[in-house]
Amino acid sequence: MDTRTDGAVEPSAKQYRRAKSTSVSDIRFLNGPQSRFRELMMSLKAFRELIMGFRQLHFVGPCVTVFGSARFPETHPYYEFARSVGEHLALAGFTVMTGGGPGIMEAANRGAKDVGGHSVGCNIVLPLEQDPNPYLDTFVEFDYFFIRKLMLAKYSYAFVAMPGGFGTLDELFEIATLVQTRKVEEFPIILAGSEFWNPMLDFLRDKMAKEGTISVADVDRFFVSDSPEEIASFVSDIARKHFGLQEGVRKPRWWMFEKLPW
């Protein structure tokens, strides 16, 4: 792999071929009806990814998922912020789960490892940006975004959105929708970085809530903070009070050849 001038990592030829093949497969999958056989094969591939994720991640919790951009370099203040968030979440006893790539994801995983915490990733195969970062105890690699997002949500007691792009917004609003529609418990959703997120909250409050497309309560679900310590404390308090999480209590570490990497 090579590093581009913008700091992102260039994929190897093998990675690019796999990602390109996956991209073509995804386009076919979403491009209207296919032959029954092709749709069966794609369904089996998706099912295989689900089972792979379930087996590898079953015992990694309790987790907190951190979302954020893959594009921030190590020298960026947001990288340092995410690293500190990862540290404090790990010190609070949580496994830090991310999308497994570079940028904010790497920073959060790195912060967890800095203090001896646990770190896992759900990586996505893409033609560009991204290779699993080196601060993961274990990772699962997915071809399908929807399965990856399911895994990022399934094992976590809270979700921290750091500054990011379309992917971060997609993940953030999917969790917000699941909470709003009561498809999941009312897990805390934290927006880390008030300067970045406040303009979005203003739009949600001043436009969407005013027009009645969402309620003020939907906006108030977001907890905004610039303090890693406050974020970790907020998550810990809710996990204990509302979800009965007990400090130092974890599930069994193996079952049927499934085991933790630490």
ZIPESUL-V545866 format. One record per residue. RES is the residue in three letters. PHI is phi in whole degrees, -180 to 180 (NA if undefined). PSI is psi in degrees with one decimal (NA if undefined). D_FIRST is the distance of its C-alpha to the first C-alpha in Angstrom with 1 decimal. Layout:
BEGIN
res=RES phi=PHI psi=PSI d_first=D_FIRST
res=RES phi=PHI psi=PSI d_first=D_FIRST
END
This chain:
BEGIN
res=MET phi=NA psi=149.1 d_first=0.0
res=ASP phi=-121 psi=158.3 d_first=3.8
res=THR phi=-100 psi=129.6 d_first=6.9
res=ARG phi=-77 psi=168.8 d_first=9.7
res=THR phi=-66 psi=-21.7 d_first=13.2
res=ASP phi=-90 psi=5.5 d_first=14.4
res=GLY phi=95 psi=-12.0 d_first=12.2
res=ALA phi=-77 psi=161.8 d_first=10.3
res=VAL phi=-99 psi=129.3 d_first=6.6
res=GLU phi=-78 psi=133.9 d_first=5.4
res=PRO phi=-74 psi=156.6 d_first=5.3
res=SER phi=-71 psi=167.0 d_first=5.0
res=ALA phi=-61 psi=-39.3 d_first=8.6
res=LYS phi=-65 psi=-44.4 d_first=10.2
res=GLN phi=-63 psi=-40.9 d_first=9.4
res=TYR phi=-65 psi=-41.8 d_first=10.5
res=ARG phi=-63 psi=-42.6 d_first=13.5
res=ARG phi=-64 psi=-45.1 d_first=14.5
res=ALA phi=-65 psi=-40.2 d_first=14.4
res=LYS phi=-65 psi=-41.3 d_first=16.3
res=SER phi=-62 psi=-42.4 d_first=18.7
res=THR phi=-63 psi=-41.2 d_first=19.3
res=SER phi=-61 psi=-43.6 d_first=19.9
res=VAL phi=-63 psi=-42.3 d_first=22.5
res=SER phi=-62 psi=-42.1 d_first=24.0
res=ASP phi=-63 psi=-42.2 d_first=24.5
res=ILE phi=-60 psi=-43.6 d_first=26.1
res=ARG phi=-63 psi=-41.6 d_first=28.4
res=PHE phi=-60 psi=-36.4 d_first=29.2
res=LEU phi=-98 psi=2.3 d_first=30.3
res=ASN phi=-99 psi=52.4 d_first=31.9
res=GLY phi=78 psi=-173.8 d_first=35.4
res=PRO phi=-61 psi=139.1 d_first=37.1
res=GLN phi=-115 psi=-178.8 d_first=35.5
res=SER phi=-64 psi=152.4 d_first=37.2
res=ARG phi=-58 psi=-39.5 d_first=38.3
res=PHE phi=-65 psi=-44.9 d_first=36.2
res=ARG phi=-63 psi=-41.3 d_first=33.0
res=GLU phi=-67 psi=-34.8 d_first=33.8
res=LEU phi=-64 psi=-44.2 d_first=34.6
res=MET phi=-63 psi=-40.7 d_first=31.3
res=MET phi=-67 psi=-37.4 d_first=29.4
res=SER phi=-65 psi=-39.5 d_first=31.8
res=LEU phi=-67 psi=-37.5 d_first=31.1
res=LYS phi=-64 psi=-43.5 d_first=27.4
res=ALA phi=-65 psi=-40.8 d_first=27.9
res=PHE phi=-63 psi=-40.0 d_first=30.4
res=ARG phi=-61 psi=-41.5 d_first=28.1
res=GLU phi=-65 psi=-38.8 d_first=25.6
res=LEU phi=-61 psi=-49.6 d_first=28.5
res=ILE phi=-63 psi=-41.8 d_first=29.8
res=MET phi=-59 psi=-44.7 d_first=26.4
res=GLY phi=-65 psi=-44.9 d_first=26.2
res=PHE phi=-60 psi=-44.2 d_first=29.8
res=ARG phi=-68 psi=-41.7 d_first=29.6
res=GLN phi=-79 psi=-25.3 d_first=26.5
res=LEU phi=-108 psi=-0.3 d_first=27.6
res=HIS phi=-57 psi=-37.4 d_first=31.4
res=PHE phi=-106 psi=12.2 d_first=32.0
res=VAL phi=-83 psi=-15.8 d_first=29.5
res=GLY phi=-75 psi=176.4 d_first=31.9
res=PRO phi=-75 psi=135.8 d_first=33.5
res=CYS phi=-111 psi=159.3 d_first=30.5
res=VAL phi=-125 psi=128.4 d_first=30.0
res=THR phi=-92 psi=132.6 d_first=27.3
res=VAL phi=-113 psi=121.4 d_first=25.6
res=PHE phi=-100 psi=154.7 d_first=24.4
res=GLY phi=167 psi=170.0 d_first=22.6
res=SER phi=-68 psi=144.6 d_first=20.1
res=ALA phi=-83 psi=-3.8 d_first=16.3
res=ARG phi=-101 psi=-5.4 d_first=16.4
res=PHE phi=-81 psi=127.5 d_first=18.2
res=PRO phi=-77 psi=171.0 d_first=16.6
res=GLU phi=-60 psi=-26.3 d_first=17.8
res=THR phi=-83 psi=-7.3 d_first=20.6
res=HIS phi=-78 psi=142.4 d_first=22.1
res=PRO phi=-57 psi=-34.3 d_first=25.5
res=TYR phi=-66 psi=-32.8 d_first=24.6
res=TYR phi=-62 psi=-47.5 d_first=21.7
res=GLU phi=-64 psi=-37.8 d_first=24.4
res=PHE phi=-61 psi=-48.2 d_first=26.9
res=ALA phi=-64 psi=-37.6 d_first=24.8
res=ARG phi=-62 psi=-42.6 d_first=24.0
res=SER phi=-67 psi=-38.0 d_first=27.8
res=VAL phi=-60 psi=-45.5 d_first=28.6
res=GLY phi=-59 psi=-41.5 d_first=26.5
res=GLU phi=-59 psi=-51.0 d_first=28.3
res=HIS phi=-70 psi=-34.2 d_first=31.7
res=LEU phi=-65 psi=-41.6 d_first=31.2
res=ALA phi=-65 psi=-41.3 d_first=30.2
res=LEU phi=-64 psi=-27.3 d_first=33.2
res=ALA phi=-80 psi=-2.9 d_first=35.3
res=GLY phi=101 psi=7.2 d_first=34.3
res=PHE phi=-95 psi=146.1 d_first=31.9
res=THR phi=-78 psi=131.0 d_first=28.6
res=VAL phi=-90 psi=118.2 d_first=26.1
res=MET phi=-110 psi=135.3 d_first=24.4
res=THR phi=-138 psi=-178.3 d_first=21.8
res=GLY phi=-72 psi=-2.7 d_first=19.5
res=GLY phi=83 psi=-0.8 d_first=16.9
res=GLY phi=-95 psi=-159.7 d_first=14.2
res=PRO phi=-82 psi=-168.3 d_first=13.5
res=GLY phi=67 psi=-133.2 d_first=16.4
res=ILE phi=-59 psi=-39.6 d_first=19.8
res=MET phi=-61 psi=-49.1 d_first=18.9
res=GLU phi=-58 psi=-43.9 d_first=16.9
res=ALA phi=-60 psi=-45.5 d_first=19.8
res=ALA phi=-65 psi=-44.6 d_first=22.5
res=ASN phi=-62 psi=-40.6 d_first=20.9
res=ARG phi=-64 psi=-41.9 d_first=20.5
res=GLY phi=-60 psi=-40.9 d_first=24.1
res=ALA phi=-62 psi=-43.4 d_first=25.3
res=LYS phi=-69 psi=-31.1 d_first=23.8
res=ASP phi=-56 psi=-32.9 d_first=25.2
res=VAL phi=-110 psi=17.5 d_first=28.6
res=GLY phi=78 psi=19.1 d_first=28.2
res=GLY phi=-86 psi=-178.3 d_first=28.1
res=HIS phi=-101 psi=144.9 d_first=26.5
res=SER phi=-145 psi=124.1 d_first=23.3
res=VAL phi=-133 psi=159.1 d_first=22.1
res=GLY phi=-139 psi=146.7 d_first=19.8
res=CYS phi=-116 psi=92.2 d_first=20.2
res=ASN phi=-86 psi=152.1 d_first=16.8
res=ILE phi=-116 psi=139.3 d_first=16.8
res=VAL phi=-83 psi=117.3 d_first=14.8
res=LEU phi=-132 psi=153.1 d_first=14.0
res=PRO phi=-62 psi=-33.1 d_first=12.5
res=LEU phi=-128 psi=157.5 d_first=11.2
res=GLU phi=31 psi=62.7 d_first=10.9
res=GLN phi=-172 psi=148.1 d_first=10.8
res=ASP phi=-108 psi=146.6 d_first=9.3
res=PRO phi=-57 psi=137.1 d_first=12.2
res=ASN phi=-75 psi=161.4 d_first=12.8
res=PRO phi=-83 psi=9.7 d_first=13.8
res=TYR phi=-112 psi=34.7 d_first=17.5
res=LEU phi=-112 psi=132.1 d_first=18.6
res=ASP phi=-70 psi=-37.6 d_first=21.4
res=THR phi=-156 psi=158.1 d_first=20.7
res=PHE phi=-149 psi=155.8 d_first=19.1
res=VAL phi=-119 psi=137.1 d_first=20.0
res=GLU phi=-108 psi=128.7 d_first=17.8
res=PHE phi=-118 psi=148.2 d_first=19.8
res=ASP phi=-93 psi=-27.7 d_first=19.9
res=TYR phi=-106 psi=127.1 d_first=23.0
res=PHE phi=-60 psi=-40.2 d_first=23.3
res=PHE phi=-67 psi=-32.1 d_first=26.9
res=ILE phi=-74 psi=-40.5 d_first=26.4
res=ARG phi=-58 psi=-44.5 d_first=23.7
res=LYS phi=-65 psi=-34.9 d_first=26.2
res=LEU phi=-61 psi=-44.9 d_first=29.0
res=MET phi=-67 psi=-37.1 d_first=27.2
res=LEU phi=-65 psi=-25.6 d_first=26.5
res=ALA phi=-93 psi=-33.5 d_first=30.2
res=LYS phi=-64 psi=-34.8 d_first=31.8
res=TYR phi=-107 psi=9.0 d_first=31.5
res=SER phi=-111 psi=147.8 d_first=31.9
res=TYR phi=-98 psi=-8.2 d_first=35.0
res=ALA phi=-163 psi=162.4 d_first=33.7
res=PHE phi=-134 psi=125.4 d_first=31.1
res=VAL phi=-112 psi=116.9 d_first=29.8
res=ALA phi=-99 psi=113.2 d_first=28.4
res=MET phi=-89 psi=170.6 d_first=26.6
res=PRO phi=-55 psi=137.4 d_first=26.1
res=GLY phi=-167 psi=-171.5 d_first=23.9
res=GLY phi=-109 psi=-145.4 d_first=23.9
res=PHE phi=-58 psi=-42.9 d_first=25.0
res=GLY phi=-62 psi=-41.8 d_first=23.3
res=THR phi=-64 psi=-43.4 d_first=24.9
res=LEU phi=-64 psi=-39.6 d_first=28.2
res=ASP phi=-59 psi=-48.9 d_first=28.0
res=GLU phi=-65 psi=-43.3 d_first=27.6
res=LEU phi=-61 psi=-49.6 d_first=30.2
res=PHE phi=-76 psi=-23.3 d_first=32.8
res=GLU phi=-66 psi=-45.1 d_first=32.5
res=ILE phi=-62 psi=-43.8 d_first=33.3
res=ALA phi=-60 psi=-39.0 d_first=36.1
res=THR phi=-67 psi=-41.7 d_first=37.5
res=LEU phi=-63 psi=-40.0 d_first=37.5
res=VAL phi=-69 psi=-45.1 d_first=39.4
res=GLN phi=-59 psi=-41.6 d_first=41.7
res=THR phi=-90 psi=5.4 d_first=42.6
res=ARG phi=61 psi=32.2 d_first=43.0
res=LYS phi=-80 psi=-20.8 d_first=40.6
res=VAL phi=-133 psi=168.8 d_first=39.3
res=GLU phi=-62 psi=164.7 d_first=41.0
res=GLU phi=-82 psi=68.9 d_first=41.2
res=PHE phi=-70 psi=146.9 d_first=38.1
res=PRO phi=-67 psi=139.9 d_first=37.5
res=ILE phi=-119 psi=116.3 d_first=35.1
res=ILE phi=-108 psi=131.3 d_first=34.1
res=LEU phi=-101 psi=109.2 d_first=32.8
res=ALA phi=-94 psi=112.1 d_first=31.2
res=GLY phi=113 psi=86.3 d_first=31.8
res=SER phi=-63 psi=-37.4 d_first=35.1
res=GLU phi=-62 psi=-36.6 d_first=34.4
res=PHE phi=-76 psi=-42.8 d_first=31.6
res=TRP phi=-92 psi=-22.3 d_first=33.5
res=ASN phi=-59 psi=-38.9 d_first=37.1
res=PRO phi=-60 psi=-36.6 d_first=37.1
res=MET phi=-66 psi=-42.0 d_first=36.0
res=LEU phi=-64 psi=-36.5 d_first=38.7
res=ASP phi=-61 psi=-42.3 d_first=41.2
res=PHE phi=-64 psi=-45.1 d_first=40.5
res=LEU phi=-61 psi=-41.9 d_first=40.8
res=ARG phi=-78 psi=-45.5 d_first=44.1
res=ASP phi=-85 psi=-22.8 d_first=45.6
res=LYS phi=-111 psi=-61.6 d_first=44.8
res=MET phi=-68 psi=-47.5 d_first=43.9
res=ALA phi=-66 psi=-38.4 d_first=46.3
res=LYS phi=-65 psi=-36.1 d_first=49.0
res=GLU phi=-80 psi=-8.5 d_first=48.7
res=GLY phi=85 psi=9.8 d_first=49.0
res=THR phi=-78 psi=-22.4 d_first=45.7
res=ILE phi=-138 psi=170.8 d_first=44.8
res=SER phi=-100 psi=162.8 d_first=47.0
res=VAL phi=-61 psi=-34.0 d_first=47.0
res=ALA phi=-62 psi=-33.3 d_first=46.4
res=ASP phi=-63 psi=-39.7 d_first=43.1
res=VAL phi=-71 psi=-38.5 d_first=42.0
res=ASP phi=-70 psi=-12.1 d_first=43.4
res=ARG phi=-66 psi=-26.2 d_first=41.2
res=PHE phi=-77 psi=130.1 d_first=38.3
res=PHE phi=-106 psi=120.3 d_first=38.4
res=VAL phi=-102 psi=133.9 d_first=37.0
res=SER phi=-153 psi=149.1 d_first=36.1
res=ASP phi=-112 psi=9.2 d_first=34.5
res=SER phi=-118 psi=115.7 d_first=35.1
res=PRO phi=-57 psi=-38.6 d_first=32.8
res=GLU phi=-63 psi=-43.5 d_first=35.9
res=GLU phi=-66 psi=-39.8 d_first=37.9
res=ILE phi=-61 psi=-49.2 d_first=35.2
res=ALA phi=-64 psi=-40.6 d_first=35.1
res=SER phi=-66 psi=-42.6 d_first=38.9
res=PHE phi=-61 psi=-46.7 d_first=39.4
res=VAL phi=-64 psi=-45.1 d_first=37.2
res=SER phi=-61 psi=-43.9 d_first=38.9
res=ASP phi=-62 psi=-45.7 d_first=42.4
res=ILE phi=-68 psi=-40.2 d_first=41.9
res=ALA phi=-61 psi=-38.1 d_first=40.3
res=ARG phi=-76 psi=-47.0 d_first=43.3
res=LYS phi=-75 psi=-38.9 d_first=46.0
res=HIS phi=-102 psi=-24.0 d_first=45.1
res=PHE phi=-121 psi=5.0 d_first=43.1
res=GLY phi=68 psi=20.0 d_first=44.7
res=LEU phi=-70 psi=133.3 d_first=41.6
res=GLN phi=-113 psi=135.4 d_first=42.7
res=GLU phi=-64 psi=132.2 d_first=41.0
res=GLY phi=84 psi=-1.9 d_first=40.0
res=VAL phi=-103 psi=119.0 d_first=40.6
res=ARG phi=-127 psi=161.8 d_first=37.8
res=LYS phi=-71 psi=167.2 d_first=37.9
res=PRO phi=-53 psi=153.6 d_first=38.0
res=ARG phi=-95 psi=-3.5 d_first=34.7
res=TRP phi=-158 psi=159.0 d_first=34.7
res=TRP phi=-169 psi=124.7 d_first=36.3
res=MET phi=50 psi=55.8 d_first=36.0
res=PHE phi=70 psi=6.7 d_first=32.8
res=GLU phi=-97 psi=129.7 d_first=31.3
res=LYS phi=-152 psi=161.2 d_first=30.7
res=LEU phi=-75 psi=151.8 d_first=29.0
res=PRO phi=-83 psi=-0.7 d_first=26.0
res=TRP phi=-122 psi=NA d_first=27.9
END
